[in-house]
């Protein structure tokens, strides 16, 4: 198939979960012999120009088409419009739109004769940073994804319930995937932050209000522990919120802000954490949760459905937005290392069996061809030995 992808910032990049997902989808589909064209945005990395990468035209057999845009909020409709117009001349078999902002262009794409698949990675209209017209714009994108796309994929049961009920739709459950990582010793993080194995609690991801880091800092400051709290992630997405967190943590020397982290440093942080925390109020399916569990982390997560659906009983949950309950659960894990070890011993095997990028791509390709099949159905086929290994063989 000849496939186009529109809606992310750029690949290769770890600016967000959408970028990670698009890269995995595109590279694996290209490796299977499909012609994949990815529409990158212009502008610079959201965490700072110093993280910009050289503009490329090809990446691991994926063709990169860069749409010239800036970094302002108006860039999404401009980028999506220009990418859709370009796609109309390329004779794609399918155009895959990611996130509700880009899905606004689906009616135009359909008018231009394009087959469209929508992939909603979260309920973007409910994110704290959006107000007024932006919320209505994103809700319109959700509606177009649900009602005008040839198929609409979502990442959680909660999202499916929201989309289907609000827009009278019949969306398809998909998933994110994870690869088995290599655990790393504390080297870079020892030199940069004086961090050793099991001496810190980790939170890693975008520093934005819906991630709930203000609850985490408040709860941690009440804990009588020598362990540190490491908050890893770039601040450029919401500088005002980041400064608020820094002020809240200013008198507690145990709290470390690393800034934007990449490469082996991320692997070291996961590999050596005592606990990984995800106190979010809103998620689609958090890549960081899958990643942390794949490294064998003991996880403490908010009880939003998007988290509990992933962890089942293999992590500890606290009541969303409840500082007191978060404190109690933190204290419990700090006081009971044997419980932490038990969670660690089960996390990796559990998550790697349930979430597999090759199975995700198998589902996507079947949906692209018109089949209505959910990720869990593909997983069941795989576990029953019904999927031929050739389906996942990478072409050289």
Secondary structure, 3 states (H helix, E strand, C coil): CEEEEECCCCCCCCCCHHHHHHHHHHHHHHHCCCEEEEEEECCCCCCCHHHCCCCCCEECCEEEEEECCCCCCCHHHHHHHHHHHHHHCCCCCEEEEECHHHHCCHHHHHHCCCCEEEEECCCHHHCCCCCCHHHHHHHHHHHHHHHCCCEEEECCHHHHHHHHHHHCCCCEECCCCCCCCCCCCCCHHHHHHCCCCCCEEEEECCCCHHHCHHHHHHHHHCCCCCCEEEEECCCHHHHHHHHHHHHHHCCCCCEEEEECCCCHHHHHHHHHCCEEEECCCCCCCCHHHHHHHHCCCCEEEECCHHHHHHHCCCCEEECCCCHHHHHHHHHHHHHCHHHHHHHHHHHHHHHHHHCCHHHHHHHHHHHHCCCCCCHHHHHHHHHCCCCCHHHHCCCC
